[in-house]
Amino acid sequence: MEDNKTILTIHKSDGTTEEVEEVVSFEFNDTKKRYLVYTKNEVDANGNVTIYVTEVVTDNMGTRFLGVETDEEWARIKDVLRQLAKKEEA
């Protein structure tokens, strides 16, 4: 990861906290839904760093992370990640 890391502290529902590193965040213009891609810098058996994706909602209850609910959302998120990966390779 880059030297200018953004470290976030996630407060989990069980009362524990976890520090994670932001990879990228983005918003879809049409739905106004915001997403955060982050990592715990875990490496799988193939040497790939595991990433996580969450929807970010900010309202009168504060900022919360929600799961990605639909296959359509996942498809759109994967498209964004592929586009970002192509830019990194260029």
MOPAC internal coordinates of N, CA, C and O (Angstrom, degrees):
PM7 1SCF
backbone

  N    0.0000 0     0.00 0     0.00 0    0    0    0
  C    1.4456 1     0.00 0     0.00 0    1    0    0
  C    1.5363 1   109.34 1     0.00 0    2    1    0
  O    1.2310 1   121.63 1   -15.64 1    3    2    1
  N    1.3155 1   114.49 1   164.36 1    3    2    1
  C    1.4538 1   119.74 1  -177.34 1    5    3    2
  C    1.5306 1   111.01 1   -74.24 1    6    5    3
  O    1.2310 1   121.06 1   -16.68 1    7    6    5
  N    1.3311 1   115.58 1   163.32 1    7    6    5
  C    1.4531 1   120.83 1  -179.94 1    9    7    6
  C    1.5248 1   112.29 1   -69.98 1   10    9    7
  O    1.2310 1   119.87 1   150.99 1   11   10    9
  N    1.3528 1   117.85 1   -29.01 1   11   10    9
  C    1.4594 1   120.80 1  -177.99 1   13   11   10
  C    1.5275 1   110.11 1   -91.48 1   14   13   11
  O    1.2310 1   121.16 1  -119.96 1   15   14   13
  N    1.3222 1   115.39 1    60.04 1   15   14   13
  C    1.4580 1   122.94 1  -177.73 1   17   15   14
  C    1.5217 1   110.61 1   -70.42 1   18   17   15
  O    1.2310 1   121.32 1   -33.73 1   19   18   17
  N    1.3223 1   115.07 1   146.27 1   19   18   17
  C    1.4456 1   120.87 1   170.19 1   21   19   18
  C    1.5199 1   106.70 1  -107.39 1   22   21   19
  O    1.2310 1   120.82 1   -66.37 1   23   22   21
  N    1.3231 1   116.04 1   113.63 1   23   22   21
  C    1.4566 1   121.76 1  -179.47 1   25   23   22
  C    1.5251 1   107.67 1   -98.68 1   26   25   23
  O    1.2310 1   120.91 1   -49.88 1   27   26   25
  N    1.3217 1   115.87 1   130.12 1   27   26   25
  C    1.4538 1   121.78 1   179.57 1   29   27   26
  C    1.5244 1   109.01 1  -116.53 1   30   29   27
  O    1.2310 1   120.74 1   -32.96 1   31   30   29
  N    1.2994 1   116.19 1   147.04 1   31   30   29
  C    1.4531 1   121.06 1   174.05 1   33   31   30
  C    1.5198 1   107.59 1  -106.02 1   34   33   31
  O    1.2310 1   120.85 1   -58.93 1   35   34   33
  N    1.3237 1   115.97 1   121.07 1   35   34   33
  C    1.4576 1   121.87 1   178.96 1   37   35   34
  C    1.5231 1   107.82 1   -99.76 1   38   37   35
  O    1.2310 1   121.21 1   -51.88 1   39   38   37
  N    1.3245 1   115.29 1   128.12 1   39   38   37
  C    1.4596 1   121.38 1   175.52 1   41   39   38
  C    1.5199 1   107.03 1   -96.70 1   42   41   39
  O    1.2310 1   120.58 1   -67.38 1   43   42   41
  N    1.3096 1   116.49 1   112.62 1   43   42   41
  C    1.4560 1   121.65 1  -175.44 1   45   43   42
  C    1.5236 1   111.15 1   -85.60 1   46   45   43
  O    1.2310 1   121.26 1   -19.67 1   47   46   45
  N    1.3374 1   115.19 1   160.33 1   47   46   45
  C    1.4681 1   120.50 1  -176.01 1   49   47   46
  C    1.5247 1   113.01 1   -64.27 1   50   49   47
  O    1.2310 1   120.30 1   159.13 1   51   50   49
  N    1.3436 1   117.03 1   -20.87 1   51   50   49
  C    1.4675 1   119.65 1   179.49 1   53   51   50
  C    1.5293 1   112.54 1   -86.26 1   54   53   51
  O    1.2310 1   120.70 1  -174.36 1   55   54   53
  N    1.3583 1   116.26 1     5.64 1   55   54   53
  C    1.4569 1   120.52 1   177.36 1   57   55   54
  C    1.5193 1   114.73 1    93.37 1   58   57   55
  O    1.2310 1   119.88 1   171.09 1   59   58   57
  N    1.3236 1   117.84 1    -8.91 1   59   58   57
  C    1.4577 1   120.86 1   178.95 1   61   59   58
  C    1.5279 1   109.95 1   -86.01 1   62   61   59
  O    1.2310 1   120.96 1   -15.41 1   63   62   61
  N    1.3158 1   115.76 1   164.59 1   63   62   61
  C    1.4568 1   121.12 1   175.59 1   65   63   62
  C    1.5228 1   109.08 1  -122.20 1   66   65   63
  O    1.2310 1   121.61 1   -21.45 1   67   66   65
  N    1.3167 1   114.53 1   158.55 1   67   66   65
  C    1.4576 1   120.47 1  -178.55 1   69   67   66
  C    1.5245 1   108.18 1  -145.66 1   70   69   67
  O    1.2310 1   120.44 1   -47.09 1   71   70   69
  N    1.3186 1   116.76 1   132.91 1   71   70   69
  C    1.4575 1   120.18 1   175.70 1   73   71   70
  C    1.5133 1   109.07 1   -93.02 1   74   73   71
  O    1.2310 1   121.28 1   -48.18 1   75   74   73
  N    1.3439 1   115.15 1   131.82 1   75   74   73
  C    1.4536 1   121.82 1   179.83 1   77   75   74
  C    1.5198 1   108.47 1  -132.55 1   78   77   75
  O    1.2310 1   120.99 1   -16.06 1   79   78   77
  N    1.3331 1   115.72 1   163.94 1   79   78   77
  C    1.4564 1   121.31 1   179.54 1   81   79   78
  C    1.5211 1   109.89 1  -110.01 1   82   81   79
  O    1.2310 1   120.72 1   -53.80 1   83   82   81
  N    1.3214 1   116.24 1   126.20 1   83   82   81
  C    1.4584 1   120.83 1   177.18 1   85   83   82
  C    1.5258 1   109.78 1   -69.12 1   86   85   83
  O    1.2310 1   120.78 1   -49.07 1   87   86   85
  N    1.3185 1   116.11 1   130.93 1   87   86   85
  C    1.4580 1   121.54 1   174.47 1   89   87   86
  C    1.5195 1   108.39 1   -93.87 1   90   89   87
  O    1.2310 1   120.67 1   127.41 1   91   90   89
  N    1.3338 1   116.33 1   -52.59 1   91   90   89
  C    1.4628 1   121.95 1   178.26 1   93   91   90
  C    1.5166 1   108.23 1  -163.38 1   94   93   91
  O    1.2310 1   120.66 1   -25.71 1   95   94   93
  N    1.3116 1   116.35 1   154.29 1   95   94   93
  C    1.4591 1   120.57 1   171.54 1   97   95   94
  C    1.5180 1   107.11 1  -132.35 1   98   97   95
  O    1.2310 1   120.91 1   -28.35 1   99   98   97
  N    1.3347 1   115.86 1   151.65 1   99   98   97
  C    1.4628 1   119.97 1  -178.49 1  101   99   98
  C    1.5211 1   109.45 1  -157.40 1  102  101   99
  O    1.2310 1   121.39 1   -14.20 1  103  102  101
  N    1.3378 1   114.95 1   165.80 1  103  102  101
  C    1.4575 1   122.00 1   179.49 1  105  103  102
  C    1.5129 1   108.35 1  -132.95 1  106  105  103
  O    1.2310 1   120.76 1   -40.29 1  107  106  105
  N    1.3318 1   116.15 1   139.71 1  107  106  105
  C    1.4563 1   119.71 1   173.68 1  109  107  106
  C    1.5223 1   108.23 1   -84.64 1  110  109  107
  O    1.2310 1   120.68 1   -51.46 1  111  110  109
  N    1.3351 1   116.31 1   128.54 1  111  110  109
  C    1.4600 1   120.95 1  -176.95 1  113  111  110
  C    1.5226 1   112.78 1   -61.89 1  114  113  111
  O    1.2310 1   120.23 1   141.71 1  115  114  113
  N    1.3286 1   117.17 1   -38.29 1  115  114  113
  C    1.4611 1   119.37 1  -174.49 1  117  115  114
  C    1.5254 1   113.16 1   -75.81 1  118  117  115
  O    1.2310 1   119.49 1   142.58 1  119  118  117
  N    1.3194 1   118.58 1   -37.42 1  119  118  117
  C    1.4687 1   121.14 1  -177.58 1  121  119  118
  C    1.5218 1   112.66 1   -98.46 1  122  121  119
  O    1.2310 1   120.41 1   163.27 1  123  122  121
  N    1.3238 1   116.82 1   -16.73 1  123  122  121
  C    1.4776 1   123.39 1  -175.48 1  125  123  122
  C    1.5225 1   112.36 1    63.22 1  126  125  123
  O    1.2310 1   120.36 1  -164.80 1  127  126  125
  N    1.3370 1   116.91 1    15.20 1  127  126  125
  C    1.4627 1   120.05 1   176.57 1  129  127  126
  C    1.5223 1   108.80 1   -79.75 1  130  129  127
  O    1.2310 1   121.31 1   -43.93 1  131  130  129
  N    1.3489 1   115.10 1   136.07 1  131  130  129
  C    1.4655 1   121.56 1   179.45 1  133  131  130
  C    1.5152 1   109.10 1  -105.89 1  134  133  131
  O    1.2310 1   121.23 1   -35.69 1  135  134  133
  N    1.3276 1   115.26 1   144.31 1  135  134  133
  C    1.4553 1   121.45 1  -179.30 1  137  135  134
  C    1.5172 1   109.77 1  -131.45 1  138  137  135
  O    1.2310 1   121.28 1   -30.45 1  139  138  137
  N    1.3106 1   115.16 1   149.55 1  139  138  137
  C    1.4559 1   123.27 1   176.63 1  141  139  138
  C    1.5206 1   107.66 1  -123.05 1  142  141  139
  O    1.2310 1   120.96 1   -50.38 1  143  142  141
  N    1.3252 1   115.78 1   129.62 1  143  142  141
  C    1.4595 1   122.04 1   172.67 1  145  143  142
  C    1.5207 1   105.61 1  -107.29 1  146  145  143
  O    1.2310 1   120.72 1   -54.96 1  147  146  145
  N    1.3315 1   116.24 1   125.04 1  147  146  145
  C    1.4599 1   119.77 1  -177.15 1  149  147  146
  C    1.5204 1   110.68 1  -139.58 1  150  149  147
  O    1.2310 1   121.67 1   -11.99 1  151  150  149
  N    1.3187 1   114.42 1   168.01 1  151  150  149
  C    1.4592 1   120.83 1   179.31 1  153  151  150
  C    1.5194 1   110.02 1  -136.95 1  154  153  151
  O    1.2310 1   121.78 1   -26.11 1  155  154  153
  N    1.3171 1   114.19 1   153.89 1  155  154  153
  C    1.4593 1   121.75 1   171.12 1  157  155  154
  C    1.5235 1   108.96 1  -104.43 1  158  157  155
  O    1.2310 1   121.15 1  -170.51 1  159  158  157
  N    1.3445 1   115.40 1     9.49 1  159  158  157
  C    1.4693 1   124.65 1  -177.79 1  161  159  158
  C    1.5199 1   112.46 1    59.72 1  162  161  159
  O    1.2310 1   120.99 1  -144.92 1  163  162  161
  N    1.3282 1   115.71 1    35.08 1  163  162  161
  C    1.4589 1   121.86 1   174.17 1  165  163  162
  C    1.5252 1   107.90 1   -84.38 1  166  165  163
  O    1.2310 1   120.57 1   -39.80 1  167  166  165
  N    1.3058 1   116.51 1   140.20 1  167  166  165
  C    1.4627 1   121.55 1  -179.46 1  169  167  166
  C    1.5262 1   108.57 1  -113.69 1  170  169  167
  O    1.2310 1   120.55 1   -49.04 1  171  170  169
  N    1.3493 1   116.56 1   130.96 1  171  170  169
  C    1.4621 1   119.76 1  -179.80 1  173  171  170
  C    1.5286 1   110.61 1   -84.29 1  174  173  171
  O    1.2310 1   120.75 1     1.87 1  175  174  173
  N    1.3147 1   116.18 1  -178.13 1  175  174  173
  C    1.4662 1   121.94 1  -175.91 1  177  175  174
  C    1.5251 1   112.61 1   -62.60 1  178  177  175
  O    1.2310 1   120.27 1   157.45 1  179  178  177
  N    1.3457 1   117.10 1   -22.55 1  179  178  177
  C    1.4668 1   121.13 1   179.53 1  181  179  178
  C    1.5278 1   112.91 1   -92.79 1  182  181  179
  O    1.2310 1   120.49 1  -177.04 1  183  182  181
  N    1.3255 1   116.68 1     2.96 1  183  182  181
  C    1.4615 1   120.13 1   179.38 1  185  183  182
  C    1.5172 1   114.16 1    86.27 1  186  185  183
  O    1.2310 1   120.00 1  -170.85 1  187  186  185
  N    1.3373 1   117.60 1     9.15 1  187  186  185
  C    1.4595 1   121.83 1   179.36 1  189  187  186
  C    1.5216 1   110.15 1   -89.92 1  190  189  187
  O    1.2310 1   120.87 1   -38.60 1  191  190  189
  N    1.3326 1   115.95 1   141.40 1  191  190  189
  C    1.4524 1   121.08 1   176.78 1  193  191  190
  C    1.5322 1   107.95 1   -80.12 1  194  193  191
  O    1.2310 1   120.70 1   -50.03 1  195  194  193
  N    1.3294 1   116.27 1   129.97 1  195  194  193
  C    1.4592 1   121.60 1   179.61 1  197  195  194
  C    1.5222 1   109.36 1   -76.52 1  198  197  195
  O    1.2310 1   120.85 1   -45.48 1  199  198  197
  N    1.3536 1   115.98 1   134.52 1  199  198  197
  C    1.4590 1   120.92 1   175.37 1  201  199  198
  C    1.5212 1   108.95 1  -118.56 1  202  201  199
  O    1.2310 1   121.54 1   -22.70 1  203  202  201
  N    1.3150 1   114.66 1   157.30 1  203  202  201
  C    1.4542 1   122.92 1   179.42 1  205  203  202
  C    1.5172 1   108.16 1  -127.52 1  206  205  203
  O    1.2310 1   120.71 1   -29.54 1  207  206  205
  N    1.3295 1   116.25 1   150.46 1  207  206  205
  C    1.4585 1   121.56 1   179.39 1  209  207  206
  C    1.5199 1   108.35 1  -128.15 1  210  209  207
  O    1.2310 1   120.75 1   -43.43 1  211  210  209
  N    1.3323 1   116.17 1   136.57 1  211  210  209
  C    1.4539 1   121.10 1   177.69 1  213  211  210
  C    1.5201 1   109.61 1  -141.99 1  214  213  211
  O    1.2310 1   121.06 1   -31.94 1  215  214  213
  N    1.3222 1   115.59 1   148.06 1  215  214  213
  C    1.4567 1   119.86 1   171.58 1  217  215  214
  C    1.5220 1   107.42 1   -80.35 1  218  217  215
  O    1.2310 1   120.47 1   -41.57 1  219  218  217
  N    1.3222 1   116.71 1   138.43 1  219  218  217
  C    1.4572 1   122.24 1  -179.88 1  221  219  218
  C    1.5248 1   108.38 1  -107.21 1  222  221  219
  O    1.2310 1   120.57 1   -58.03 1  223  222  221
  N    1.3288 1   116.52 1   121.97 1  223  222  221
  C    1.4621 1   121.61 1   179.56 1  225  223  222
  C    1.5133 1   108.26 1  -120.23 1  226  225  223
  O    1.2310 1   120.67 1   -52.41 1  227  226  225
  N    1.3191 1   116.33 1   127.59 1  227  226  225
  C    1.4603 1   121.86 1   175.44 1  229  227  226
  C    1.5183 1   107.44 1  -118.61 1  230  229  227
  O    1.2310 1   120.91 1   -58.10 1  231  230  229
  N    1.3268 1   115.86 1   121.90 1  231  230  229
  C    1.4560 1   121.13 1   179.68 1  233  231  230
  C    1.5258 1   108.45 1  -148.99 1  234  233  231
  O    1.2310 1   120.46 1    17.98 1  235  234  233
  N    1.3344 1   116.73 1  -162.02 1  235  234  233
  C    1.4653 1   119.56 1  -177.87 1  237  235  234
  C    1.5249 1   113.36 1   -65.83 1  238  237  235
  O    1.2310 1   120.27 1   170.01 1  239  238  237
  N    1.3391 1   117.08 1    -9.99 1  239  238  237
  C    1.4725 1   121.41 1   176.50 1  241  239  238
  C    1.5238 1   111.77 1   -93.77 1  242  241  239
  O    1.2310 1   120.29 1  -179.51 1  243  242  241
  N    1.3280 1   117.06 1     0.49 1  243  242  241
  C    1.4549 1   121.54 1  -178.51 1  245  243  242
  C    1.5148 1   110.95 1   102.73 1  246  245  243
  O    1.2310 1   120.57 1    20.07 1  247  246  245
  N    1.3137 1   116.52 1  -159.93 1  247  246  245
  C    1.4664 1   121.62 1   178.21 1  249  247  246
  C    1.5127 1   108.59 1   -99.52 1  250  249  247
  O    1.2310 1   121.40 1   -52.21 1  251  250  249
  N    1.3265 1   114.92 1   127.79 1  251  250  249
  C    1.4573 1   120.58 1  -178.87 1  253  251  250
  C    1.5189 1   109.47 1  -130.28 1  254  253  251
  O    1.2310 1   121.22 1   -26.54 1  255  254  253
  N    1.3268 1   115.28 1   153.46 1  255  254  253
  C    1.4550 1   122.05 1   175.31 1  257  255  254
  C    1.5246 1   108.01 1  -105.94 1  258  257  255
  O    1.2310 1   121.11 1   -53.41 1  259  258  257
  N    1.3193 1   115.49 1   126.59 1  259  258  257
  C    1.4512 1   121.63 1   179.18 1  261  259  258
  C    1.5173 1   109.02 1  -115.56 1  262  261  259
  O    1.2310 1   120.59 1   -22.13 1  263  262  261
  N    1.2914 1   116.48 1   157.87 1  263  262  261
  C    1.4580 1   120.06 1   177.29 1  265  263  262
  C    1.5201 1   111.38 1   -73.16 1  266  265  263
  O    1.2310 1   120.83 1   -16.76 1  267  266  265
  N    1.3142 1   116.01 1   163.24 1  267  266  265
  C    1.4546 1   122.54 1   173.33 1  269  267  266
  C    1.5246 1   106.01 1   -85.40 1  270  269  267
  O    1.2310 1   120.47 1   -56.75 1  271  270  269
  N    1.3378 1   116.71 1   123.25 1  271  270  269
  C    1.4560 1   120.14 1  -167.51 1  273  271  270
  C    1.5193 1   116.00 1   -95.31 1  274  273  271
  O    1.2310 1   119.58 1   146.01 1  275  274  273
  N    1.3234 1   118.40 1   -33.99 1  275  274  273
  C    1.4676 1   118.41 1  -170.90 1  277  275  274
  C    1.5290 1   111.68 1  -117.12 1  278  277  275
  O    1.2310 1   121.55 1   -22.94 1  279  278  277
  N    1.3185 1   114.63 1   157.06 1  279  278  277
  C    1.4658 1   120.32 1   175.64 1  281  279  278
  C    1.5224 1   110.76 1   -63.14 1  282  281  279
  O    1.2310 1   120.26 1   146.53 1  283  282  281
  N    1.3330 1   117.10 1   -33.47 1  283  282  281
  C    1.4643 1   121.01 1   178.40 1  285  283  282
  C    1.5228 1   111.02 1   -63.31 1  286  285  283
  O    1.2310 1   120.49 1   135.88 1  287  286  285
  N    1.3355 1   116.67 1   -44.12 1  287  286  285
  C    1.4670 1   120.45 1   176.68 1  289  287  286
  C    1.5215 1   110.43 1   -59.75 1  290  289  287
  O    1.2310 1   120.72 1   133.39 1  291  290  289
  N    1.3466 1   116.23 1   -46.61 1  291  290  289
  C    1.4667 1   120.55 1  -179.74 1  293  291  290
  C    1.5186 1   110.93 1   -59.17 1  294  293  291
  O    1.2310 1   120.19 1   137.69 1  295  294  293
  N    1.3206 1   117.25 1   -42.31 1  295  294  293
  C    1.4675 1   120.83 1  -179.43 1  297  295  294
  C    1.5273 1   110.29 1   -62.06 1  298  297  295
  O    1.2310 1   120.55 1   136.69 1  299  298  297
  N    1.3254 1   116.55 1   -43.31 1  299  298  297
  C    1.4717 1   119.94 1   179.66 1  301  299  298
  C    1.5271 1   111.17 1   -66.11 1  302  301  299
  O    1.2310 1   120.43 1   138.91 1  303  302  301
  N    1.3281 1   116.78 1   -41.09 1  303  302  301
  C    1.4702 1   120.78 1   179.46 1  305  303  302
  C    1.5223 1   110.08 1   -64.00 1  306  305  303
  O    1.2310 1   120.41 1   136.21 1  307  306  305
  N    1.3299 1   116.83 1   -43.79 1  307  306  305
  C    1.4692 1   120.35 1   178.47 1  309  307  306
  C    1.5192 1   111.11 1   -61.01 1  310  309  307
  O    1.2310 1   120.13 1   142.24 1  311  310  309
  N    1.3343 1   117.35 1   -37.76 1  311  310  309
  C    1.4716 1   120.35 1   176.81 1  313  311  310
  C    1.5203 1   110.98 1   -61.47 1  314  313  311
  O    1.2310 1   120.43 1   136.55 1  315  314  313
  N    1.3263 1   116.78 1   -43.45 1  315  314  313
  C    1.4717 1   120.59 1   178.49 1  317  315  314
  C    1.5260 1   109.97 1   -62.37 1  318  317  315
  O    1.2310 1   120.26 1   135.36 1  319  318  317
  N    1.3254 1   117.12 1   -44.64 1  319  318  317
  C    1.4635 1   120.37 1  -179.54 1  321  319  318
  C    1.5246 1   111.62 1   -63.76 1  322  321  319
  O    1.2310 1   120.14 1   141.28 1  323  322  321
  N    1.3270 1   117.34 1   -38.72 1  323  322  321
  C    1.4773 1   120.06 1   176.84 1  325  323  322
  C    1.5257 1   110.75 1   -63.52 1  326  325  323
  O    1.2310 1   120.36 1   137.00 1  327  326  325
  N    1.3358 1   116.91 1   -43.00 1  327  326  325
  C    1.4624 1   121.02 1   178.69 1  329  327  326
  C    1.5246 1   110.83 1   -61.89 1  330  329  327
  O    1.2310 1   120.61 1   137.18 1  331  330  329
  N    1.3250 1   116.44 1   -42.82 1  331  330  329
  C    1.4734 1   119.88 1   178.73 1  333  331  330
  C    1.5224 1   111.19 1   -65.13 1  334  333  331
  O    1.2310 1   120.09 1   141.42 1  335  334  333
  N    1.3240 1   117.43 1   -38.58 1  335  334  333
  C    1.4654 1   120.86 1   178.94 1  337  335  334
  C    1.5189 1   110.64 1   -64.85 1  338  337  335
  O    1.2310 1   120.19 1   140.83 1  339  338  337
  N    1.3182 1   117.25 1   -39.17 1  339  338  337
  C    1.4702 1   120.68 1   178.05 1  341  339  338
  C    1.5170 1   111.20 1   -63.75 1  342  341  339
  O    1.2310 1   120.22 1   140.14 1  343  342  341
  N    1.3435 1   117.18 1   -39.86 1  343  342  341
  C    1.4714 1   121.25 1   178.04 1  345  343  342
  C    1.5148 1   110.34 1   -63.66 1  346  345  343
  O    1.2310 1   120.04 1   141.27 1  347  346  345
  N    1.3307 1   117.52 1   -38.73 1  347  346  345
  C    1.4710 1   121.56 1   178.97 1  349  347  346
  C    1.5175 1   111.61 1   -65.50 1  350  349  347
  O    1.2310 1   120.52 1   145.10 1  351  350  349
  N    1.3384 1   116.62 1   -34.90 1  351  350  349
  C    1.4616 1   120.46 1  -179.16 1  353  351  350
  C    1.5237 1   112.07 1   -73.82 1  354  353  351
  O    1.2310 1   120.17 1   154.07 1  355  354  353
  N    1.3221 1   117.28 1   -25.93 1  355  354  353
  C    1.4820 1   121.38 1  -176.62 1  357  355  354
  C    1.4923 1   112.50 1   -73.38 1  358  357  355
  O    1.2310 1   120.10 1   180.00 1  359  358  357

